[in-house]
Amino acid sequence: MIIGKDTIPVSDIVKPETSKTPKYKWPLEVGKKWKYEKNWTSQDGTTGKQSQDAEVLSFKEERVGAGTFMAYTIEYKGTVSNSRGYNAQTDEVWLYAPGIKNFIKMTQTQDGFLYSEELIRYSNPNKK
């Protein structure tokens, strides 16, 4: 994934977390709820924390630029803060497609700022 001048391997983004409060609480199922908390350090050395309540809202076909996938809709609501004094309410919706073991779309709102990512191209490594 390329963000500005930075390249982040997707494997880093979706690698399993060893946490009592993980991003994804397996197995996913509609109606499941949990707490997601994470402490992080950005590439410039800024440290921060996320604390969100998560809930799986649905499992259905979802269409993105890369095609149509069965996906879980997961909503995260909570706060984010960092060592530079930033504090914000954050609402996120992630579409996670188990068939490709990755998210296909993410929409995030932080105090009125909207950020979105979407899978625009996908090739199945198992198809020849």
Helices and strands as residue ranges (DSSP letters): E 2-3, E 6-7, H 10-14, E 33-41, E 47-64, E 67-82, E 87-97, E 102-110, E 113-118
